Amino acid sequence: MNGLTRVLIVDESKSSRETLSSVLSAHCEQIIEAAGIAEAQQVVEQTGGLSLVLCEAVLNDGDAGDLLMAIATLTGTKPPVVVVSGRASEDEAKRMQELGAIAYLAKPISFIDLSRALKRSRQKLPEVALRVHRRPLGTALVLDAASGGDRRREVASHVLWDIHDISATGAFLETRGPVQCGRELRLGIVLDGQMLRIQARVIRLQEPAWDHVAGVGVAFLEFADGARAELEKYIARSARS
């Protein structure tokens, strides 16, 4: 999320504004806070060069749609708006998209999703698909792990990691505790209640930061019978949602 100058946070909760402000302040020049829609509209009209508006979906004096409609009437450059909701719904997400929001995120905010939404908006894609982001997507159970050249196995079935991204060739897993790059893992990938057994290798380590969790990127090596087909079905369903 580099390149932010002024960020407007719109939330009637002072503690929520302060929390977001404390996280974002190190990554932009100025944080502006507003407790309602009317106050936010004044800030947008009077403050130039807003890099981002983070707006709670529903406030005491209106909702994010009111702010989006006000921004739509402005001349000149319009700031990107991300709508945040504690009670996310697909219908509301669709309405906010139609009114011009670049993203609709469910609380608690995933800052990596926020970064991706900003990146998409800067690329000026013709259509931005909004969805209620689910974090995590599923879990990864480490059934056992290969260690050493003799391929000895160490049972580690108590290890459970969250899946944050997945494709047909690999995944990003939020890990707890040290993991070595190059290590092979025999995973039980649990998606929508179904376990897929997959052999994988750790190919990337990621240290924790304000906008992402600590974890590992893994490449899939071998699939148990039927696991590849079920994973491809899951990815196809997710692409349509």
C-alpha positions in Angstrom: 0.0 0.0 0.0 2.8 2.4 -0.9 2.0 5.8 -2.3 -0.9 6.8 0.0 -1.0 10.5 1.0 -4.3 11.3 2.7 -6.7 8.6 4.0 -10.2 9.3 5.3 -11.6 6.9 7.8 -15.4 7.1 8.3 -16.7 5.3 11.4 -19.0 6.3 14.2 -16.8 4.3 16.6 -13.9 6.3 18.0 -12.0 3.2 19.0 -12.4 1.7 15.5 -11.1 5.0 13.9 -8.2 5.1 16.3 -7.2 1.5 15.6 -7.2 1.9 11.8 -5.5 5.2 12.1 -2.7 3.7 14.3 -2.1 1.0 11.7 -2.2 3.2 8.6 -0.4 6.3 9.9 3.0 4.8 9.3 2.2 4.2 5.6 0.6 7.5 4.6 1.2 11.2 5.2 -2.1 12.1 6.8 -5.1 10.4 8.4 -8.4 12.2 8.6 -11.3 10.9 10.7 -15.0 11.4 10.3 -17.8 10.1 12.6 -20.6 10.2 10.1 -21.6 10.6 6.5 -22.3 14.4 6.7 -18.9 15.0 8.2 -17.3 12.8 5.6 -18.9 14.6 2.7 -17.5 17.9 4.0 -14.0 16.4 4.2 -14.3 15.0 0.6 -15.5 18.3 -0.8 -12.9 20.4 1.1 -9.8 18.2 1.0 -8.0 17.5 -2.2 -5.8 14.6 -3.0 -7.5 11.9 -0.9 -5.8 8.6 -1.7 -8.4 6.4 0.0 -11.7 6.5 1.8 -12.5 3.7 4.3 -16.2 3.9 5.1 -18.3 1.8 7.5 -21.3 0.4 5.6 -24.0 1.8 8.0 -23.7 4.8 10.2 -26.2 6.8 12.3 -26.8 9.5 9.7 -26.8 7.2 6.6 -24.8 4.6 4.9 -21.8 4.3 2.6 -24.1 4.5 -0.4 -24.9 8.1 0.5 -21.2 9.0 0.5 -20.6 7.2 -2.8 -23.4 9.1 -4.4 -22.1 12.4 -3.2 -18.6 11.6 -4.5 -20.1 10.6 -7.9 -21.4 14.2 -8.3 -17.9 15.8 -7.7 -15.9 17.1 -10.6 -12.2 16.2 -11.0 -10.5 13.2 -9.5 -12.6 11.0 -7.2 -11.1 9.2 -4.3 -11.4 5.4 -4.2 -13.8 4.1 -1.6 -13.6 0.8 0.3 -16.8 -0.1 2.2 -16.3 -2.1 5.5 -19.1 -4.0 7.1 -19.5 -6.1 10.3 -22.6 -7.7 8.8 -21.5 -8.4 5.2 -24.1 -9.4 2.6 -23.9 -10.2 -1.1 -26.8 -7.8 -1.9 -25.2 -4.9 -0.1 -21.8 -5.6 -1.8 -23.5 -5.6 -5.2 -25.2 -2.3 -4.4 -22.0 -0.6 -3.2 -20.2 -1.9 -6.4 -22.9 -0.3 -8.6 -22.5 3.0 -6.7 -18.7 3.0 -7.3 -17.0 1.3 -4.4 -13.7 -0.4 -5.3 -14.1 -3.1 -2.6 -16.5 -4.4 0.0 -14.6 -6.0 2.9 -16.0 -7.9 5.9 -14.6 -7.1 9.4 -12.0 -7.8 10.6 -10.3 -6.2 7.7 -7.6 -8.2 5.9 -5.1 -5.5 4.9 -3.7 -7.7 2.2 -7.2 -7.6 0.6 -7.2 -3.8 1.0 -3.8 -3.6 -0.8 -5.1 -5.8 -3.6 -8.2 -3.6 -4.0 -6.1 -0.5 -4.3 -3.8 -2.2 -6.8 -6.8 -3.2 -9.0 -8.2 0.3 -8.9 -4.9 1.8 -10.0 -4.8 -0.6 -12.9 -8.1 0.9 -14.0 -9.6 -2.5 -14.8 -12.9 -2.2 -16.8 -14.8 -4.1 -14.1 -13.9 -4.9 -10.5 -15.6 -8.0 -9.1 -16.6 -7.4 -5.5 -17.2 -10.1 -3.1 -17.4 -10.7 0.6 -13.9 -11.9 1.4 -13.7 -15.0 3.5 -10.6 -15.4 5.7 -9.4 -18.0 5.9 -10.6 -20.1 3.0 -10.0 -23.3 4.8 -7.4 -25.2 6.9 -4.4 -27.3 6.1 -3.6 -30.3 8.4 0.0 -31.4 8.3 -0.5 -35.2 8.3 3.2 -35.9 8.5 6.4 -34.2 7.2 9.4 -35.6 5.3 12.8 -34.9 7.0 16.3 -35.7 5.8 17.5 -37.5 2.8 16.3 -40.9 4.0 12.7 -39.7 3.8 11.9 -40.6 7.4 8.5 -39.5 8.6 7.7 -37.5 11.7 4.0 -37.7 12.7 2.7 -34.1 13.2 -1.0 -34.4 12.9 -1.7 -31.8 15.5 -0.4 -29.0 13.3 -3.2 -27.0 11.7 -2.7 -23.9 9.5 -5.1 -21.5 7.8 -5.3 -21.3 4.0 -5.4 -17.7 2.7 -4.9 -18.3 -1.0 -5.0 -21.5 -3.1 -4.7 -22.4 -6.8 -4.4 -25.7 -8.7 -0.6 -25.6 -8.3 0.0 -24.3 -4.8 -1.3 -22.3 -1.8 -0.3 -19.7 0.8 -0.7 -21.0 4.4 -0.7 -18.9 7.6 1.8 -20.8 9.8 2.6 -20.7 13.5 6.2 -21.6 14.3 9.3 -22.0 12.2 9.2 -23.9 8.8 12.2 -24.4 6.6 12.1 -23.5 2.9 12.5 -26.7 0.8 10.7 -28.8 3.4 8.2 -31.4 2.0 4.8 -31.6 3.7 2.1 -34.2 3.4 -1.0 -32.0 3.7 -4.7 -32.6 4.3 -6.3 -29.5 2.6 -9.8 -29.0 4.1 -12.1 -26.9 1.9 -15.8 -26.8 2.4 -15.6 -29.6 4.8 -13.8 -32.0 2.4 -10.2 -33.1 3.0 -7.8 -33.4 0.0 -4.5 -35.2 0.5 -1.7 -33.4 -1.3 2.1 -33.7 -1.1 3.7 -30.2 -1.2 7.0 -28.4 -0.9 7.7 -25.1 0.9 9.0 -22.7 -1.7 8.6 -19.3 0.0 8.7 -17.9 3.5 6.8 -14.7 4.5 7.6 -12.7 7.6 4.7 -11.0 9.4 3.9 -7.4 8.5 1.1 -4.9 9.1 -0.7 -5.9 5.8 -0.1 -9.6 5.8 0.3 -12.6 8.1 3.3 -14.8 8.5 3.3 -17.9 6.4 4.6 -20.1 3.7 4.0 -20.5 0.0 3.8 -24.2 -1.0 3.9 -25.8 -4.4 1.8 -28.9 -4.9 3.8 -32.0 -6.0 1.5 -35.0 -5.8 -2.3 -35.5 -5.4 -4.0 -38.4 -3.8 -6.7 -40.1 -6.0 -9.4 -37.6 -6.9 -7.8 -34.7 -5.0 -6.8 -32.7 -8.1 -10.2 -32.9 -9.6 -11.9 -31.8 -6.3 -9.5 -28.9 -6.0 -10.2 -27.7 -9.5 -14.0 -27.9 -8.8 -13.5 -25.8 -5.7 -11.5 -23.2 -7.6 -14.2 -23.1 -10.3 -16.9 -22.5 -7.7 -14.9 -19.8 -6.1 -14.4 -18.0 -9.4 -18.2 -17.8 -9.9 -18.9 -16.5 -6.4 
